[in-house]
Amino acid sequence: MKNKIPDTQEPLVQAAYDAWFKAQVQVGLDDSRPCIPNEEAKRLMAIKREKLRKR
């Protein structure tokens, strides 16, 4: 049987997760670093994936 959070705690857990998630989104929105174009991000991730495959 998997560990299940008791129903009485479920709303508290959900509220905590929602608060954490909203804070993380705000951090991203407030980030002043320049955006990376999608094609550049794909290129960089392809390089990282290739390095990991070679390990």
PyMOL commands that set and color helices and strands:
alter all, ss='L'
color gray80, all
select helices_A, chain A and resi 10-30+38-54
alter helices_A, ss='H'
color red, helices_A
deselect
rebuild
show_as cartoon
